[in-house]
Amino acid sequence: MQIRQRIWLVLIVLALLWPTFVSAQDNDWREYTTSHFIILHSPNDSTVAAQYAGFVDDIYEELAAIFAHRTATPLTLRLYPTLESYHAVNPLARNIPGVIAHADFRRREVVVIIPQTRDQSPEEVKNNVRHELAHIIASDMSGNRLNTGFHEGIAQYVEHPTPELERKMYALRVVRDQGRLLSWSDFEDRDKIYQQPEVSYPQALSVVAFLVERYGFAQFREFLTISARSNGYRTALERAYGVSPRELEEQWRDWLPSYIDSGYLRNTGSSYDLSYSQRLLEQGRYAEAQSELERALGLLRATIQGTPDEQQQQMLAEATYLQSRIEQGQRAERLATEARSALEAGEYTYADGLVQEAQRLYAELGDTRQNQVLVAYADRARRGQQADAQLAQAGDALRTLRLLQARANADAALVEFIALGDSQRAQQALSIRHTLDRWQQVAAVVLLAIGIIGLLASFLGRIYWREQEAW
């Protein structure tokens, strides 16, 4: 089984010996510059460098879409012309068979040993770059706190399918049947990962594939970023997935047989599977569905060369339809939020229109999760409109001095606005009531004055206008 071993001890030695080597051999390297890479190569490998220049930028864009992260550029791609020249920099690597490439995230450099790739297919050569660039990106996102097992898992996950994948699955099946699976805690041990590549590499790939298939790539990205702020992978897993690492590991073991049988074919980084976005849409998780769809679309577009083939056209059509559904769900969410704000502002008629449109959009999506909330919003809007109408009627009645009707309407509006928590409208109803109270006070004073004047007139009339006595 061909497993490309990348030993961290090699990187440590590289870091220690690099300055001496570079100072001694700077004049032996030629540069080939692309949009995102500086390709260093020997004078005799300019053709090989040009071949790498033809695809490394596409790989950068592909992984940027997968991870939704653009690692800083320019990156260095160093092409060693011989295994001996590589060993001159990394003498301890002489005892490590099968080294083809490695990444140094501190120097932001990908290294490939050209003669080690001669038996590889063109896709496997590209996978070397995908794999190592993924290490740099994962280190970026995790603050270099991602453990070795998860590092190797995600680096393999972004590779495109090759015959090597079949060999890995065969090895994983054998390891599982023999009961030799590592525990996730073993992912912390570099020696266990690199000394048993036939066990650790396929298993690490399957663990990442499980987390992505079950919970989505967006959640795995969250795990990477949380790792930068966590004390270990267990804390990061629990914070990212809301499930204990032990429970996640049990779920993975239950899931593993289906993956080994055929599931690995749909769980590679080159997959444009839209099913997870669809599931998120069906769960009403529209923002997450949008993020996951953008990842899949970005990856698809990054790999389209020229005119899309029939399968790619079908995928783009499906993605376009899914995008419209997701946007409809997001619009419904925005309308519901705006309706709530409108109700809080006392804009009941406007809120009623927003609620009706949100209900229509949710109904078309078959999403009933917001039904009760929207029904409550609609009822509140209806009551608010009725109270508004009563308040307007009270004002009209007051202006035409229909005081009894004005009071009845103002009282009814006041009770409803208090129940709705609309203090502004309640204050308007109270203002009308206060005006009515003043009118009643004035009317009482007027009536009292009229009564007093009547009594005085009657009294004075008796004094000054006595009837003559009849004789």
C-alpha positions in Angstrom: 0.0 0.0 0.0 1.4 3.4 -1.0 1.1 5.7 2.0 2.8 9.1 1.8 4.4 9.5 5.2 4.9 13.0 6.5 6.8 12.9 9.8 6.8 15.9 12.0 10.3 15.1 13.2 11.4 15.7 9.6 9.9 19.2 9.9 11.8 19.9 13.1 15.1 18.9 11.5 14.2 20.9 8.5 13.6 24.0 10.6 16.9 23.5 12.4 19.0 22.9 9.2 17.2 25.1 6.8 19.1 28.4 7.3 22.4 26.8 6.6 21.2 24.9 3.6 19.4 27.9 2.0 22.4 30.2 2.5 24.6 27.6 0.8 22.3 26.8 -2.1 20.3 30.0 -2.8 22.1 30.3 -6.1 21.0 26.8 -7.3 17.3 27.7 -7.2 15.3 29.2 -10.0 11.9 31.0 -9.4 8.7 30.5 -11.3 6.0 32.9 -10.0 2.2 32.3 -10.1 -0.7 34.3 -8.6 -0.4 32.5 -5.3 3.0 30.6 -5.4 6.7 31.1 -5.8 7.9 27.8 -7.3 11.6 27.1 -6.5 13.2 24.6 -8.8 16.6 23.5 -10.0 17.9 24.8 -13.4 17.1 21.5 -15.0 13.5 21.3 -13.8 12.0 24.4 -15.4 9.6 22.2 -17.5 8.4 20.4 -14.3 8.0 23.8 -12.6 5.9 25.0 -15.5 3.7 21.9 -15.2 3.1 22.7 -11.5 2.4 26.3 -12.3 -0.4 25.2 -14.5 -2.5 23.8 -11.6 -1.2 25.1 -8.2 -3.3 28.2 -8.4 -6.4 26.2 -9.2 -5.7 24.0 -6.2 -5.4 27.1 -4.0 -8.8 28.4 -5.2 -10.3 24.9 -4.7 -9.1 24.6 -1.1 -10.0 28.2 -0.4 -13.6 27.4 -1.4 -13.6 24.2 0.7 -12.3 25.8 3.8 -13.9 29.3 3.2 -10.4 30.5 4.1 -7.8 32.2 2.0 -4.4 31.5 3.5 -1.8 34.3 3.1 0.2 34.3 -0.1 2.6 34.0 -1.7 3.2 30.4 -0.7 6.4 28.6 -1.6 6.5 25.4 -3.5 10.0 23.9 -3.5 10.7 21.1 -6.0 13.7 19.0 -5.0 15.4 17.5 -8.1 16.7 14.4 -6.3 16.1 12.4 -3.1 19.7 13.0 -2.2 19.3 16.8 -2.3 16.3 16.4 0.0 18.3 14.2 2.3 21.0 16.8 2.4 18.6 19.1 4.1 16.9 16.4 6.1 19.5 13.7 6.9 17.2 11.9 9.4 14.7 11.4 6.5 17.1 8.7 5.1 15.6 6.3 7.6 12.0 7.2 6.6 10.8 5.4 3.5 8.2 6.7 1.2 8.5 10.4 1.9 7.1 12.3 -1.2 6.1 15.7 0.1 5.7 17.7 3.3 4.5 21.1 4.4 6.2 23.6 6.7 3.4 25.9 7.9 5.8 28.3 9.6 7.6 29.0 6.4 4.4 28.6 4.4 6.1 26.1 2.2 5.1 23.0 0.4 7.9 20.6 -0.6 7.8 17.9 -3.3 10.6 15.5 -4.2 10.2 15.2 -7.9 11.7 11.6 -8.5 9.3 10.3 -5.8 6.3 11.3 -8.0 7.4 9.5 -11.2 5.2 6.5 -10.6 2.2 8.7 -9.7 -0.7 9.6 -11.9 -1.3 13.3 -12.7 -4.2 13.4 -10.2 -1.9 11.9 -7.5 0.7 14.5 -8.2 -2.0 17.2 -7.7 -3.1 15.4 -4.6 0.4 15.9 -3.1 -0.1 19.7 -3.3 -3.7 19.5 -2.1 -2.7 17.4 0.9 0.2 19.6 2.0 -1.6 22.9 1.3 -4.5 21.6 3.5 -2.0 21.1 6.3 -1.0 24.8 6.1 -4.6 25.9 6.0 -5.6 23.7 8.9 -2.7 25.1 10.9 -3.8 28.6 10.0 -7.4 28.0 11.2 -6.5 26.0 14.3 -3.7 28.2 15.5 -1.5 25.2 14.9 -3.3 23.3 17.7 -4.9 20.6 15.6 -3.5 17.2 16.6 -1.7 14.9 14.2 -4.6 12.5 13.5 -7.1 15.2 12.5 -4.3 16.9 10.5 -3.8 13.9 8.4 -7.5 13.2 8.2 -8.4 16.5 6.7 -5.4 16.6 4.4 -6.5 13.3 2.9 -10.2 14.3 2.8 -9.5 17.1 0.3 -7.7 14.8 -2.1 -9.5 13.7 -5.3 -10.3 10.0 -5.6 -7.5 7.8 -7.0 -6.8 4.1 -6.9 -4.9 4.7 -3.7 -8.3 5.4 -2.0 -9.4 1.9 -2.8 -6.3 0.5 -1.2 -6.8 2.6 1.9 -10.3 1.3 2.3 -9.1 -2.3 1.9 -6.5 -1.7 4.6 -9.1 0.0 6.8 -11.5 -3.1 6.4 -8.6 -5.4 7.5 -7.7 -3.3 10.5 -11.4 -3.1 11.6 -11.9 -6.9 11.2 -8.7 -7.5 13.2 -9.9 -5.2 16.0 -6.8 -2.9 15.5 -8.6 0.4 15.2 -7.0 3.2 17.1 -9.0 5.3 19.6 -9.4 8.9 18.9 -7.2 9.7 21.8 -4.4 8.1 19.8 -4.6 10.9 17.3 -2.7 13.0 19.8 0.3 10.6 19.5 2.5 11.4 16.5 4.5 8.2 16.8 1.3 6.1 16.6 0.1 8.0 13.6 3.4 7.9 11.6 4.7 4.5 12.7 1.4 2.7 11.6 0.4 4.6 8.5 -1.6 1.6 7.1 -3.8 1.9 10.2 -3.7 5.6 11.1 -4.1 7.2 7.7 -7.3 5.4 6.4 -8.8 5.7 9.9 -8.1 9.4 10.2 -9.6 10.0 6.8 -12.7 8.1 7.9 -13.1 10.1 11.1 -13.1 13.4 9.2 -15.4 12.0 6.5 -17.8 10.9 9.3 -17.9 14.4 10.9 -18.4 16.1 7.6 -21.2 13.7 6.4 -23.0 13.6 9.7 -22.6 17.3 10.7 -21.5 19.1 7.6 -18.3 20.8 6.5 -19.3 24.1 8.0 -19.3 22.5 11.4 -15.9 20.9 10.8 -14.5 24.4 9.9 -16.0 25.5 13.2 -14.1 22.7 15.0 -10.9 23.9 13.4 -11.4 27.5 14.5 -12.5 26.5 18.0 -9.3 24.4 18.3 -7.3 27.6 18.2 -9.1 28.7 21.4 -9.2 25.3 23.2 -6.9 23.3 25.4 -7.3 20.1 23.4 -9.2 18.3 20.7 -11.8 17.0 23.2 -12.8 20.4 24.3 -12.9 21.7 20.7 -15.1 18.7 19.6 -17.6 19.2 22.4 -17.8 22.9 21.8 -18.2 22.5 18.0 -20.6 19.6 18.0 -22.4 19.8 21.3 -21.7 16.1 21.8 -19.1 14.5 24.0 -16.0 13.1 22.1 -16.8 9.6 23.5 -20.3 9.7 22.0 -19.0 11.0 18.7 -16.5 8.2 18.6 -19.2 5.7 19.2 -21.3 7.2 16.4 -18.3 6.9 14.1 -17.8 3.2 14.9 -21.5 2.5 14.2 -21.2 4.5 10.9 -17.8 3.0 9.8 -19.1 -0.2 8.1 -21.3 1.7 5.6 -18.3 4.0 4.9 -16.0 1.1 4.1 -18.6 -0.6 1.9 -19.2 2.3 -0.4 -19.7 5.5 1.5 -16.1 6.6 0.9 -17.1 7.2 -2.7 -19.3 10.2 -1.7 -17.2 11.6 1.1 -14.2 12.9 -0.6 -13.2 16.6 -0.8 -13.9 16.5 -4.5 -17.6 15.7 -3.9 -20.2 18.2 -4.9 -22.9 16.5 -2.9 -25.7 18.9 -2.1 -27.6 16.6 0.2 -26.3 18.2 3.4 -27.4 21.7 2.2 -30.7 20.1 1.4 -31.0 18.6 4.9 -30.1 22.0 6.5 -32.8 23.6 4.3 -35.4 21.0 5.4 -34.4 21.7 9.0 -35.0 25.5 8.5 -31.3 26.2 9.1 -31.1 28.5 6.1 -27.9 30.5 6.9 -26.0 27.2 7.4 -27.5 25.8 4.3 -26.4 28.8 2.4 -22.8 28.5 3.7 -22.7 24.8 2.9 -24.1 25.4 -0.6 -21.5 28.2 -1.3 -18.7 25.7 -0.3 -20.0 23.1 -2.7 -20.6 25.6 -5.5 -17.2 27.2 -5.0 -15.5 23.8 -5.2 -17.5 22.8 -8.3 -16.7 26.1 -10.1 -13.0 25.8 -9.1 -12.8 22.4 -10.9 -14.8 23.3 -14.0 -12.4 23.5 -17.0 -14.0 25.4 -19.9 -17.6 24.4 -20.7 -19.3 22.3 -17.9 -20.0 18.7 -18.8 -23.5 17.2 -18.5 -23.0 16.2 -14.9 -21.7 19.5 -13.9 -24.5 21.3 -15.7 -27.0 19.2 -13.8 -25.3 19.9 -10.5 -25.3 23.7 -11.3 -29.0 23.5 -12.1 -29.8 21.6 -8.8 -27.7 24.1 -6.9 -29.5 27.0 -8.5 -32.8 25.6 -7.5 -31.6 24.9 -4.0 -30.2 28.4 -3.8 -33.6 29.8 -4.6 -35.2 27.8 -1.9 -32.6 28.8 0.6 -33.1 32.5 -0.3 -36.8 32.1 0.1 -36.3 30.7 3.6 -33.9 33.5 4.5 -36.4 36.1 3.1 -39.2 34.5 5.2 -36.9 34.7 8.3 -36.2 38.4 7.6 -39.9 39.1 7.1 -40.8 37.4 10.4 -38.0 39.5 12.2 -39.2 42.7 10.5 -42.8 41.9 11.6 -41.7 41.5 15.2 -39.9 44.9 15.0 -43.0 46.5 13.4 -45.2 45.1 16.1 -42.9 46.5 18.8 -43.0 49.9 17.0 -46.8 49.8 16.9 -46.9 49.6 13.1 -49.7 47.0 13.1 -50.9 47.3 9.5 -47.4 47.0 8.1 -46.7 44.1 10.4 -49.8 42.3 9.2 -48.6 42.5 5.6 -45.2 41.2 6.6 -46.7 38.3 8.5 -48.9 37.3 5.7 -46.0 37.3 3.2 -43.8 35.3 5.6 -46.6 32.7 6.1 -46.9 32.3 2.4 -43.2 31.8 1.9 -42.9 29.3 4.7 -46.0 27.4 3.4 -44.4 27.1 0.0 -41.3 25.7 1.6 -43.4 23.3 3.7 -41.8 24.8 6.8 -44.3 24.8 9.7 -41.8 25.5 12.5 -42.7 29.2 12.7 -46.5 28.7 12.4 -47.3 29.3 16.0 -45.1 32.4 16.2 -46.6 33.9 13.0 -50.1 33.1 14.2 -49.4 35.0 17.4 -47.9 37.9 15.4 -51.0 38.0 13.1 -53.3 38.0 16.2 -51.3 40.8 17.7 -51.4 42.8 14.5 -55.2 42.3 14.2 -55.8 43.5 17.8 -53.5 46.4 17.2 -55.3 47.5 14.1 -58.7 47.2 15.9 -57.3 49.3 18.8 -56.0 51.8 16.3 -59.4 52.1 14.7 -61.1 52.6 18.1 -58.5 55.3 18.9 -59.3 57.1 15.6 -63.0 56.8 16.2 -62.6 58.3 19.7 -60.7 61.2 18.2 -63.4 61.8 15.6 -66.2 61.6 18.2 -64.3 64.0 20.4 -64.0 66.6 17.6 -67.8 66.4 16.9 -68.5 66.6 20.7 -70.0 63.1 20.8 -68.4 62.7 24.2 -70.0 59.4 25.4 -69.0 57.6 22.2 -65.6 59.1 22.4 -65.1 57.9 25.9 -66.3 54.4 25.1 -63.9 54.1 22.1 -61.0 55.6 24.1 -61.5 53.2 27.0 -61.7 50.2 24.7 -58.5 51.3 22.9 -56.7 52.0 26.1 -57.4 48.5 27.5 -56.2 46.8 24.3 -53.0 48.9 24.0 -52.1 48.2 27.6 -52.6 44.5 26.9 -50.4 44.8 23.8 -47.7 46.7 25.8 -48.0 49.6 23.4 -47.3 52.5 25.8 -47.2 55.1 23.1 -50.7 54.3 21.8 -52.0 53.8 25.4 -50.7 57.4 26.2 -52.7 58.7 23.2 -55.9 57.0 24.5 -55.2 58.4 27.9 -54.8 61.9 26.4 -58.2 61.6 24.8 -59.6 60.5 28.1 -58.0 63.5 29.9 -59.5 65.8 27.2 -62.9 64.3 27.9 -62.4 64.7 31.6 -61.7 68.4 31.1 -64.7 68.7 28.8 -66.8 67.1 31.5 -65.4 69.5 34.1 -66.1 72.5 31.9 -69.6 71.2 31.2 -70.2 70.7 34.9 -69.0 74.2 35.6 -71.2 75.6 32.8 -74.2 73.7 34.1 -73.6 74.9 37.6 -73.2 78.4 36.5 -76.4 78.2 34.5 -78.2 76.8 37.5 -76.9 79.5 39.8 -77.8 82.2 37.2 -81.2 80.6 37.0 -81.7 80.7 40.7 -80.5 84.3 40.9 -82.8 85.3 38.1 -85.7 83.6 39.8 -85.0 85.3 43.1 -84.5 88.7 41.6 -87.6 88.4 39.6 -89.6 87.8 42.6 -88.3 91.0 44.2 -88.6 93.3 41.3 -91.3 91.9 39.2 -94.1 91.2 41.7 -97.5 90.4 40.2 -100.1 93.0 40.9 -102.7 92.0 43.4 -106.1 91.3 42.0 -108.9 93.3 43.6 
